[in-house]
Amino acid sequence: MKAPVSWIKEYVDTSLSVTKLAEKLSEVGIGVEAIETHENETVFDLEITPNRPDWYSIIGIAREVAALENKKILLTIPPIPKPKKTLPFTIHNNVELLEHYSGVLIDGVEPKESPAWLVKRLKQVRLRPINAIVDVTNYVMFELGIPLHAFDYDQIQGHEFFVEKARGGERFTTVDNATYTLPKDAIIIKDKNRIVDLVGIKGGLNSGISSKTKRILLQTSYDNPVLIRRASQALSLRSDASTILEKGVDKNGMMGALSRAVELILKTAGGEIASEVIDLKDELFAPWKLNVRSKRLDKILGIEISQKQVLSILENLNLSPKVIKDSIECTIPTYRNDLKIEEDLIEEVARHFGYNRFPLTLPAGTIPTIPIPYAKPYKMENIIKNLMKASGFSEIYTYSLVSEKDIEEHGINSEECLRIDNPVSREYEYLRLHLYPQLMKAFRQNKVVSKTIELFELGKVYSGRSIKEAKENYALCAISNAKSFLHMKGIFQRLYSDLGIKEEVTLDVVRITNQWVLIESVISPLFEKAIHHTSFKLIPQYPPIIEDIALVVPQSVKTGGIIEAIKKQSGLIEDVSLLDRFEDTRTFHIIYQSRERNLTTVEVSRIREKILSYLKKTLRTQLKERA
């Protein structure tokens, strides 16, 4: 919301500088996002929280400033003059749709150009001036936070209004000449034959103010916020009025806004009152009482604020506090719809006492050692994701919901998947059983723009034929057109190693084609087996001796078994890894290193002979002879 500082100062005599005022407003919850200049004046760009519709107005901001500085609001609204004539008009209201309706007829208006001061104010809040009558309704909406609308009285057929819900499917053209198909239950006003207003959102072109308008119906109403919101969303049509009304405005503010608009229209567009004031409501919207207990206030805030200071804060907020025994009774004005329970009053005291004045304390209690249900394994996730990224893969996120087509296309039985009873569309009907269908889809899409594609996803998969049987697991899936199957499996093996798991790698899905290698593994069961502590070793100060040994190995012998056998031959073997594989030959990269002294070639030669002898005897493996 845009709020010109000079406009705020029309209603409260603040002595604060612009920057100090912005700081103070931010402290009490009105976020000043930026301080701008429009029409040669300073304008605040404010972030308003949805629970405070009264702040969607200049007067609402001024009230907060007045409360901060212990001052009064400087605005007096004169009553609507008595009519000099009476034009016929009837409205058939529906109080379930419009709880409070106020209106009046004005004759002899001239919709001319607005005066300079009014044009300037509208431009400062990013509104386009139209004519004096429309401009006044917009001005008062921003001033008091109550939307109004003016109709051309002579365009109202039968001079009669009916407030109804739309059946759905009706066509309606707004004042800005855009046509919409109305959703069911949108609030509308009809004259004898036509829809003339999409209430709270946009007026109709067929009854809008034009240069030929001589007589107007000026109205304001409290509209059902839920229906306004639903209609606005269904039409993807938002206006300043709907933004305010959907949050619920002051039910008792209609007459004040109508009186203010009448005052300004008579000054800027002329005319005279031509009807009694219409004021329809089924109940009186009176202020309500709310108590705050002193002990409760101190307990919730964690500090003790003197009763005198609490009373001063509540008085400045126009809450008329009275001490009654051990509590303070407040009278809540109707524009404060957010004050419903005792804790709301406590928050008001805290806001204006100043959150920055509360003492800094550390939270009490002990650090939990048992993970809560459904705790996300962030540590495990980071280990997995860092390894995959270090291995050259890029992470992707895909939807947990998939279509039946996606399932059947990959040979998965849809009966094994959990189906959503009320899916938003057929594209998101089933909970995924595997990650690989969407990973393959992403691979194909990226293949158009890149030759080398290496993707992975760490996400949840869901199994079971019903909710009672449903199981949720984490799975890891990777796809690459640059790595071999053994390389991919090695990455998964390294992952197990980094997690401290000694078990053999379990691969649930392997797909090897001429386009890619794909591996998927359910890894939730591994989280419980993972070793959570990390051990560190000092960096050796003595250099290693490194050599590669090419061995002729029978097809049935596993590489992992050879690596373990080599490591067992000496404590001076720091690391062993597979360097290359070709036909029946496997080349191993061996690092010899002592943490106490320099190794000699003689020592390494003895260890090598021991390795070769052991491998030949136990695994029928021998050294590859040079050609």
C-alpha positions in Angstrom: 0.0 0.0 0.0 1.2 3.5 -0.8 0.8 6.1 1.9 1.9 9.7 1.3 3.5 11.1 4.5 1.8 14.5 3.9 -1.6 12.8 3.7 -0.9 11.0 7.1 0.0 14.3 8.6 -3.4 15.8 7.7 -4.9 13.6 10.4 -2.2 13.5 13.0 0.2 16.2 14.0 3.4 14.2 14.1 6.7 15.7 15.0 8.8 12.7 13.8 11.1 12.9 10.9 10.4 10.7 7.9 13.0 8.1 8.7 12.1 8.0 12.4 8.4 7.7 11.5 9.2 4.8 9.1 11.3 3.1 11.9 8.5 3.5 14.5 5.8 2.2 12.1 7.9 -0.9 11.3 8.4 -1.5 15.0 4.7 -1.7 15.6 4.1 -4.0 12.7 3.4 -1.8 9.7 6.4 -2.7 7.5 7.8 0.3 5.6 9.3 -1.5 2.6 10.6 1.6 0.9 10.5 5.4 1.1 9.7 6.8 -2.3 9.0 10.1 -4.0 5.9 10.7 -6.0 4.5 14.0 -7.2 7.4 15.7 -5.3 6.3 14.3 -2.0 7.5 11.4 0.3 5.5 8.3 0.0 5.8 5.1 2.2 5.5 1.8 0.5 3.8 -0.3 3.2 3.5 -4.0 3.8 0.2 -4.6 5.5 -0.6 -7.9 7.3 -3.9 -9.5 6.3 -5.3 -9.5 9.9 -5.3 -5.7 9.9 -7.7 -4.4 7.2 -8.0 -1.1 9.1 -4.4 -0.4 8.1 -5.5 -0.5 4.4 -6.3 3.2 4.9 -4.6 6.5 5.6 -6.7 7.0 8.7 -5.7 3.6 10.0 -2.0 4.4 9.6 -2.6 7.8 11.3 -4.3 6.1 14.3 -1.1 4.1 14.8 1.0 7.3 14.6 -1.3 9.0 17.0 -1.0 6.1 19.4 2.8 6.2 19.2 2.9 9.9 20.0 -0.1 10.1 22.4 -2.0 12.4 20.1 -5.6 12.7 18.7 -6.9 12.1 15.1 -7.7 15.4 13.3 -10.7 14.5 11.2 -14.2 15.7 11.5 -16.9 14.5 9.0 -20.0 16.6 8.7 -23.4 14.8 8.5 -25.2 14.4 5.2 -27.5 17.4 4.5 -31.2 17.0 4.5 -32.7 16.4 1.1 -34.2 19.2 -0.9 -36.1 16.8 -3.1 -36.8 13.0 -3.2 -36.1 10.8 -6.2 -37.7 7.4 -6.3 -35.4 4.4 -5.5 -35.9 1.0 -3.9 -33.3 -1.6 -2.9 -34.2 -5.2 -2.1 -31.2 -6.2 0.1 -30.1 -9.7 1.2 -28.4 -9.3 4.6 -26.6 -12.6 4.2 -24.7 -10.9 1.3 -24.6 -7.3 2.3 -24.8 -7.1 6.1 -24.9 -3.3 6.1 -25.9 -1.2 3.1 -25.8 2.6 3.0 -26.7 4.9 0.1 -28.0 8.3 -1.0 -29.1 10.0 -4.2 -27.5 13.3 -5.4 -29.0 15.4 -8.1 -27.4 18.0 -10.3 -23.8 16.7 -10.3 -21.2 17.6 -12.9 -18.6 14.9 -13.4 -15.8 17.3 -14.3 -12.1 17.0 -13.9 -11.0 16.8 -10.2 -9.2 19.6 -8.5 -5.4 19.5 -8.4 -5.1 18.3 -4.8 -7.3 15.3 -5.5 -5.6 14.4 -8.7 -2.2 14.6 -6.9 -3.4 12.3 -4.0 -4.7 9.6 -6.4 -1.5 9.7 -8.5 0.6 9.2 -5.3 -1.3 6.0 -4.5 -1.0 4.8 -8.1 -4.6 5.5 -9.2 -5.6 7.1 -12.5 -7.9 10.1 -12.1 -11.1 9.8 -14.1 -13.6 12.4 -13.0 -14.6 14.2 -9.8 -17.3 11.7 -8.7 -15.3 8.5 -9.3 -12.1 10.1 -8.0 -13.9 11.0 -4.7 -15.0 7.4 -4.2 -11.4 6.2 -4.7 -10.0 8.9 -2.5 -12.4 8.0 0.4 -11.6 4.3 0.0 -7.9 5.0 0.6 -8.6 7.6 3.2 -11.0 5.6 5.4 -10.6 2.0 4.1 -14.2 1.7 3.0 -14.9 1.1 -0.7 -17.8 3.0 -2.3 -19.4 3.0 -5.7 -21.4 5.6 -7.7 -24.1 4.6 -10.3 -25.6 6.8 -12.9 -29.1 7.0 -11.5 -30.8 7.6 -14.9 -29.2 4.3 -16.2 -30.9 2.2 -13.4 -33.9 0.6 -15.0 -37.0 0.9 -12.9 -34.9 2.8 -10.2 -34.8 -0.5 -8.3 -32.0 -2.7 -7.1 -32.0 -6.5 -6.3 -29.1 -8.0 -4.3 -28.5 -11.6 -5.4 -26.0 -14.4 -5.9 -25.0 -15.2 -9.4 -26.3 -18.5 -10.8 -23.0 -18.9 -12.7 -22.4 -18.4 -16.4 -23.9 -14.9 -16.7 -22.0 -12.4 -18.9 -21.0 -9.1 -17.3 -19.1 -6.1 -18.8 -17.3 -4.0 -16.2 -16.8 -0.2 -16.3 -13.4 -0.7 -18.0 -15.1 -2.5 -20.9 -13.9 -6.0 -20.0 -16.4 -8.9 -20.3 -16.4 -11.8 -17.8 -18.4 -15.0 -17.3 -19.5 -14.8 -13.7 -18.9 -17.8 -11.3 -21.6 -19.2 -9.1 -22.4 -17.4 -5.9 -20.7 -14.1 -6.9 -22.6 -11.2 -5.3 -24.4 -9.1 -7.9 -26.8 -6.2 -8.0 -29.4 -6.2 -10.7 -31.8 -3.5 -11.8 -35.1 -4.4 -13.4 -33.5 -6.4 -16.3 -29.7 -6.4 -16.1 -26.7 -7.0 -13.8 -25.3 -3.6 -13.0 -22.7 -4.4 -10.4 -20.3 -7.2 -9.5 -20.3 -6.2 -5.8 -17.1 -5.4 -4.1 -15.0 -6.1 -7.3 -16.1 -4.0 -10.3 -19.1 -1.8 -11.3 -20.9 -2.3 -14.6 -20.4 -0.4 -17.8 -24.1 -0.1 -18.3 -24.5 2.1 -15.1 -21.1 3.8 -14.8 -20.5 7.5 -14.4 -20.0 9.4 -17.7 -19.7 13.0 -18.8 -23.5 13.0 -19.4 -24.3 11.9 -15.8 -26.5 14.3 -13.9 -27.9 12.3 -11.0 -26.1 9.6 -9.0 -26.7 6.9 -6.5 -23.7 6.8 -4.1 -23.5 3.6 -2.1 -21.2 1.6 0.3 -21.8 -1.8 1.9 -20.3 -4.4 4.1 -20.0 -7.4 1.7 -19.6 -11.0 2.6 -15.7 -11.4 2.6 -15.7 -15.1 1.7 -17.9 -14.6 -1.4 -15.9 -11.6 -2.5 -12.6 -13.6 -2.2 -14.0 -16.6 -4.1 -15.4 -14.6 -6.9 -12.2 -12.5 -7.2 -10.1 -15.7 -7.4 -12.4 -17.5 -9.8 -12.3 -14.5 -12.2 -8.6 -13.7 -11.6 -9.9 -10.2 -11.2 -8.6 -8.1 -8.2 -9.3 -4.5 -7.5 -8.3 -2.2 -4.6 -11.9 -2.6 -3.3 -11.8 -6.5 -3.4 -8.4 -6.5 -1.7 -9.9 -4.6 1.2 -13.3 -6.1 1.4 -12.1 -9.7 1.4 -10.4 -9.1 4.7 -13.5 -7.7 6.4 -13.9 -4.0 6.9 -15.5 -2.0 9.7 -19.2 -2.9 9.7 -20.0 0.3 11.4 -18.0 2.5 9.0 -20.4 2.7 6.2 -22.2 5.9 7.2 -18.9 7.7 8.0 -17.5 6.8 4.6 -20.8 7.8 2.8 -20.9 11.1 4.7 -17.3 11.9 3.8 -17.8 11.0 0.1 -21.0 13.2 0.0 -19.1 16.1 1.5 -16.3 15.9 -1.1 -18.7 15.3 -4.1 -20.8 18.3 -3.2 -17.5 20.4 -3.1 -15.9 19.0 -6.3 -18.9 18.0 -8.5 -21.7 20.1 -7.1 -25.3 18.9 -6.8 -27.8 18.5 -3.9 -29.1 15.6 -1.8 -32.1 14.1 -3.5 -33.2 11.3 -1.0 -33.2 10.3 2.6 -30.2 8.3 3.6 -30.7 4.6 3.0 -29.2 2.6 5.9 -30.1 -1.1 5.9 -28.9 -3.6 8.6 -30.4 -6.3 10.7 -28.4 -5.5 13.8 -26.5 -2.7 15.5 -22.8 -3.1 15.1 -21.7 -2.0 18.5 -18.3 -2.1 20.1 -17.6 -5.1 22.3 -15.9 -5.7 25.7 -12.7 -7.6 26.2 -10.7 -8.1 29.4 -7.0 -8.7 30.0 -5.8 -10.0 33.4 -2.7 -8.4 34.8 -1.2 -11.7 35.9 -1.9 -13.2 32.5 -0.3 -10.3 30.7 2.9 -10.5 32.8 3.1 -14.3 32.3 2.7 -14.2 28.6 5.1 -11.3 28.1 7.6 -12.7 30.5 8.2 -9.2 32.0 6.2 -6.9 34.3 4.9 -3.7 32.8 3.4 -1.2 35.2 -0.4 -0.9 35.2 -0.1 2.8 34.5 1.9 2.2 31.3 -0.5 -0.6 30.2 -3.5 1.8 30.6 -1.6 4.5 28.7 -0.9 2.2 25.8 -4.5 0.9 25.6 -5.9 4.4 25.9 -3.7 5.7 23.1 -5.1 2.8 20.9 -8.6 4.1 21.6 -9.6 1.0 23.6 -11.1 3.0 26.5 -9.5 0.8 29.3 -11.0 0.6 32.8 -9.5 -1.2 35.8 -11.9 -3.8 37.2 -10.4 -5.7 40.2 -7.4 -7.7 38.8 -8.1 -7.0 35.2 -8.5 -4.2 32.6 -11.7 -4.0 30.6 -11.4 -2.6 27.1 -14.1 -1.4 24.7 -13.1 -2.5 21.3 -14.1 -0.2 18.4 -15.7 -1.9 15.4 -12.8 -1.1 13.1 -10.6 -3.5 15.2 -11.9 -6.8 14.0 -8.6 -8.5 14.9 -9.2 -8.0 18.7 -11.2 -11.1 19.8 -9.4 -12.8 22.7 -7.3 -11.8 25.7 -4.0 -12.6 24.0 -4.9 -10.1 21.2 -4.9 -7.3 23.8 -1.6 -8.6 25.3 -0.1 -8.4 21.8 -1.2 -4.7 21.5 0.5 -3.9 24.8 3.7 -5.7 23.6 3.7 -3.9 20.2 3.5 -0.4 21.6 5.7 -1.1 24.6 8.3 -2.1 22.0 9.6 -5.6 21.3 13.1 -4.2 21.2 12.8 -3.2 24.9 12.3 -6.8 26.0 15.4 -8.3 27.7 17.4 -10.8 25.7 17.2 -14.3 27.2 18.2 -17.7 26.0 15.5 -20.3 25.7 15.1 -22.5 28.8 15.0 -26.3 28.6 17.1 -29.1 27.3 18.1 -30.0 23.8 16.0 -32.9 22.5 18.0 -36.1 21.8 15.2 -38.2 20.3 14.1 -37.2 16.8 10.4 -36.3 16.5 8.1 -38.3 14.2 8.6 -37.4 10.5 11.7 -35.5 11.3 13.5 -34.7 8.1 17.0 -36.4 7.9 18.8 -33.2 6.9 22.3 -34.5 7.8 21.8 -37.6 5.7 20.3 -35.6 2.9 23.4 -33.2 2.9 25.8 -36.1 2.7 23.9 -37.7 -0.2 23.4 -34.5 -2.1 27.0 -33.3 -1.7 28.4 -36.6 -2.9 26.1 -36.7 -6.0 27.0 -33.1 -6.9 30.7 -33.8 -6.4 30.2 -36.8 -8.8 29.0 -34.4 -11.5 25.2 -34.8 -11.1 22.7 -32.0 -11.0 19.8 -32.2 -8.6 16.2 -32.0 -9.8 12.8 -31.9 -8.0 9.7 -33.5 -9.5 6.1 -33.8 -8.3 5.2 -36.6 -5.9 1.9 -36.9 -7.8 1.9 -38.5 -11.3 -0.6 -39.4 -14.0 -1.9 -42.9 -14.8 -0.3 -42.5 -18.2 3.1 -41.9 -16.6 2.7 -45.1 -14.5 1.5 -47.4 -17.3 4.1 -46.0 -19.8 6.8 -47.5 -17.6 5.2 -50.9 -17.0 4.1 -50.1 -13.4 0.8 -51.5 -12.3 -1.4 -48.6 -11.2 -3.1 -50.9 -8.7 0.1 -51.0 -6.7 0.0 -47.2 -6.4 -1.9 -45.1 -4.0 -4.6 -43.0 -5.8 -5.9 -39.6 -4.6 -9.6 -39.5 -4.1 -10.0 -35.9 -5.3 -7.1 -35.1 -7.6 -6.8 -31.5 -8.9 -6.4 -33.0 -12.4 -5.7 -36.3 -14.2 -2.1 -35.3 -14.4 -1.7 -35.6 -10.6 -3.8 -38.6 -9.7 -1.4 -41.1 -8.1 1.4 -41.0 -5.5 4.6 -42.1 -7.2 5.9 -45.6 -6.6 9.3 -44.8 -8.1 11.4 -41.8 -9.1 12.8 -43.0 -12.4 9.8 -42.3 -14.7 10.0 -38.5 -14.1 13.8 -38.6 -14.1 13.7 -40.2 -17.6 11.2 -37.6 -18.7 13.6 -34.9 -17.5 16.4 -36.6 -19.3 14.6 -36.5 -22.6 13.6 -32.8 -22.2 17.2 -31.8 -21.4 18.7 -33.8 -24.2 17.5 -31.2 -26.6 19.8 -28.5 -25.2 22.7 -30.5 -23.7 24.9 -33.5 -24.9 26.0 -34.6 -21.4 23.2 -35.1 -19.0 23.6 -36.3 -15.4 20.6 -35.9 -13.1 19.6 -37.2 -9.7 16.7 -36.8 -7.3 16.4 -37.6 -3.6 12.8 -37.8 -2.7 9.9 -39.7 -1.2 8.2 -42.7 -2.9 5.0 -44.3 -1.7 3.8 -47.9 -1.8 0.7 -49.8 -0.8 -2.7 -50.5 -2.3 -4.6 -48.6 0.4 -4.0 -45.9 3.0 -3.9 -48.6 5.7 -1.0 -50.4 3.9 0.7 -47.1 2.8 4.4 -46.8 3.3 6.6 -43.8 2.8 10.3 -44.1 1.9 13.2 -42.0 0.7 14.7 -43.1 -2.6 17.7 -42.0 -4.6 17.7 -42.1 -8.4 20.4 -41.1 -10.8 20.6 -41.1 -14.6 23.7 -40.4 -16.8 24.7 -40.7 -20.4 28.4 -40.1 -19.5 29.1 -42.8 -16.9 29.2 -46.6 -17.0 27.1 -48.9 -14.8 30.2 -49.7 -12.7 31.0 -46.1 -12.3 27.4 -45.4 -11.2 27.4 -48.4 -8.8 30.7 -47.2 -7.4 29.1 -43.8 -6.5 26.3 -45.6 -4.7 28.9 -47.8 -2.9 30.8 -44.6 -1.9 27.6 -43.2 -0.5 27.2 -46.3 1.7 30.8 -45.9 2.8 30.3 -42.2 3.7 27.2 -43.1 5.7 29.2 -45.7 7.6 27.2 -48.6 6.2 29.1 -51.9 5.7 26.3 -53.7 3.7 26.4 -54.5 0.0 24.7 -51.9 -2.2 21.1 -52.7 -2.9 19.8 -51.4 -6.3 16.1 -51.6 -6.7 15.9 -50.4 -10.4 18.6 -50.7 -13.0 18.0 -49.6 -16.6 20.9 -49.7 -19.0 20.2 -48.6 -22.6 22.3 -47.1 -25.4 21.2 -43.7 -24.2 21.7 -43.8 -20.5 22.5 -45.7 -17.3 19.8 -45.4 -14.6 20.0 -46.6 -11.0 17.4 -46.2 -8.2 17.7 -47.4 -4.6 15.4 -47.1 -1.6 17.6 -45.7 1.1 15.3 -45.0 4.1 16.3 -48.3 5.8 19.9 -47.2 5.6 19.3 -44.1 7.7 18.9 -46.1 10.9 22.1 -48.0 10.1 24.2 -45.0 9.3 26.9 -44.1 11.7 26.3 -40.5 12.8 29.6 -39.7 14.4 32.5 -38.4 12.3 36.1 -39.3 13.0 39.1 -37.3 11.8 42.7 -38.3 11.2 45.8 -36.1 11.1 47.2 -35.4 7.7 50.3 -37.7 7.3 53.6 -35.8 7.4 55.4 -38.6 5.5 54.9 -38.9 1.7 53.1 -42.0 0.2 54.4 -44.4 -2.4 51.9 -45.0 -5.1 51.7 -47.8 -7.7 49.3 -49.4 -10.1 49.1 -53.2 -10.4 47.4 -54.9 -13.4 45.9 -58.3 -12.5 44.4 -61.1 -14.6 41.2 -61.9 -12.7 38.6 -64.7 -13.3 35.2 -63.4 -14.3 33.6 -64.8 -11.1 35.8 -62.8 -8.7 34.3 -59.6 -7.4 36.4 -56.4 -7.4 35.3 -55.6 -3.9 36.7 -58.9 -2.7 40.1 -58.2 -4.3 40.3 -54.7 -2.7 39.5 -56.2 0.8 42.1 -58.9 0.3 44.8 -56.4 -0.7 44.1 -54.1 2.3 44.4 -57.1 4.7 48.0 -57.7 3.7 49.6 -54.8 5.5 48.7 -51.9 7.8 50.9 -49.7 5.6 48.3 -49.9 2.7 46.4 -46.6 3.0 44.0 -47.0 0.2 43.1 -49.3 -2.7 40.8 -48.5 -5.7 39.9 -49.9 -9.1 41.6 -47.8 -11.7 40.7 -49.6 -15.0 39.1 -52.7 -16.4 39.6 -54.3 -19.8 38.5 -57.8 -20.7 40.0 -60.1 -18.0 42.4 -57.5 -16.7 41.7 -55.2 -13.7 44.2 -52.4 -12.7 44.3 -51.4 -9.0 45.6 -48.2 -7.7 47.5 -48.8 -4.4 48.7 -46.1 -1.9 51.4 -47.2 0.7 52.0 -44.8 3.5 53.3 -44.7 7.1 52.4 -42.1 9.7 55.6 -42.6 11.6 58.4 -42.7 8.9 59.4 -42.7 5.3 58.8 -46.0 3.5 61.5 -47.6 1.4 61.1 -49.3 -2.0 62.3 -52.5 -0.4 59.4 -52.5 2.2 56.9 -51.8 -0.6 58.4 -54.6 -2.7 57.9 -57.1 0.1 54.3 -56.0 0.6 53.6 -56.3 -3.1 55.0 -59.9 -3.2 52.8 -60.8 -0.2 49.7 -59.3 -2.0 50.4 -61.2 -5.3 51.1 -64.5 -3.4 47.8 -64.2 -1.4 45.7 -63.3 -4.4 47.1 -66.2 -6.5 46.5 -68.7 -3.7 43.0 -67.6 -2.7 41.4 -65.9 -5.7 43.3 -67.5 -8.6 44.5 -64.0 -9.6 47.9 -63.3 -11.0 50.0 -60.4 -12.2 49.5 -59.3 -15.8 52.6 -60.0 -17.8 53.9 -57.2 -20.0 53.7 -57.7 -23.7 
